[in-house]
């Protein structure tokens, strides 16, 4: 369900439908929470399920920002003066930052750091910022905020990983 909602939200962003994309993002987030809770409640959680969930999340993250970048390039979402012509770059920075936050956590945990959930912006925070930005018609600003806080989170996690791993 999360993948379908994510694809739909990405298509809405690409079409410039920020408000609807924001609503779909909130619905997708709700289903993502419910999905995990139901699996735990029914004791159906599996290691593969966790891997699959993480992979689907990365695809959804990419598709959302790809849709937004498309909307910037084809002027379906107006870029404010401060971003004029550079929205696509901020979108790419948001994608890279989002991926690096997740990758760094997985890599550090695999190296023995323990649960590395430190930092300013995990996926839930990033999606909430994007959804609120879309609902308010401020998607370009949300993308910039996500790009910046994602890379701050990467630095925070690098510092924590260095401390824990030596």
N, C-alpha and C positions, 0 to 999 in steps of 0.2 A: 504494500500500500504506500509506503514511504517513497519508493522509486517512482510509482505512477504519479503521486502528488508532486514530487520534485520535478519530473519531466513537464507536467502541466504548468507548474509555476514558472519554469524556465521559458516555456513557450509564451506564457502571458507576459513575462518581462520582455521577451524579444518583440512582442507586439506593442509594447509600451503601456500595457495595462497594469500599472503599478499597484493600484488598490486591490484588484482581484488577485494579483500575484501574492500580495501580502496576506490576504485572507487564506489562500491555499497553503502558504508557508506555515501559518499558524495551525491549520488543520493537519498538515503533514507532521508537524512537531508533536501534536497531540497523539496521532496514531503511532508515531515512533516511541513515545513514552508508554502507551498502552501495550504495544507489541512486546516490549521488554518486560513489563510488569506481568503480563499474562504468561509469558514463557517462564518467569521465575515462580509465579503462583502455581502453575501446573507442573512445575519441576521438569520443564521441557527445554531448559537452557542447555546448549551444547557448545563445545569449543568452536566447532565449525560455524554455528549460528552467530557467534561473536565475530568471527572472521568475515562471514558473509555480510553482516550488518555494517561492519567497518568499510568494506569494499563498496557497498551500495551507498553509504554516506559520502565517500569520496566522489563517486560518479555524480551524485546529486549536487554536491558542492560545485563540481566543475560545470555541470549543466546550468545551474543557476547563474553563475558569473558569466558563462558563455552567452546566455540569453541577454544578460544586461549589457555585455560588451557589444553584442549585435545591435541592441537598441541604441546604444551611444553612437555607433558608427553610422547607422542609418537614420539617426535623428528621431527615433521613436520615443526616446526619453531625452528631454532637454538637459544639456550640460550647463551648469551655472558658469558664469564668467570665469571664476577661478579655475575651473576644470576644462574650459573650452578647448576641445580637440585632444584632451589628454585623458578622458574618461576610460578609454580602452586600456591605457597603461595602468591606471589605478585598479581596474578590473583584474588585469593580469597579476598585479602585486597582491591583490586579495586572494586570488587562486593559489599562488605560490605560498603565501603566508599561511593560508588555511591548511594546505597539504603539509607544510613543514611542521606545523604544530602537531598534527597527528603522527607524522613520520617520526619526529624526534621522540615523542612519547613511546611509540612502539619500539624504536631502536634502543632507547635508554633502558626500558623495562626488560627487553630481551638480553641486554648486557648485565642485568642484575641490579638496577637502581631501585627496585621496588616500584610501587604505583607512583607514577610521575604525573600527577594531575594539578600541578602548580601553574600559576600564570593568570594573566588578566582575562583571557578570552578563549574558553574552550568552545566546542562546536555549538552548544546550546546558546551561549551568549552571542556568538556571531549571527546565528539564525534569528534570534530575537531582535538584534539591532537591524538586520536586513528587513525583517517583517515590519517592524515599527517604521523604519524609513520608507518602505514601500507604501504602507497605509497612509502616511502623511504626505506622500508625493516627494519625498526627499531621498530617493534611492541613490542618487550620485553622492550625497553626503555620507550615507550609510556605507557605501563602498569604500570611500576614503577612510572612514573610521575603522572599518574591518581590516583594511590593508595595514593601517598603522598598528592597531592593537594586536593583530596576528603576529607581526614581526616583533613587537615588544614581548609577546608571550613566548616566542621562540628564544629570545635572549634570556628570559626568566627561566625557561626550562633548561637551557644550556648551562646556566649557572648552577641550577639545582642538580643536574646530572653530573656536572664536574665535582660538586661537593660529595655526592653520594658514591660516585664511582672511583674517585681519587685520581 
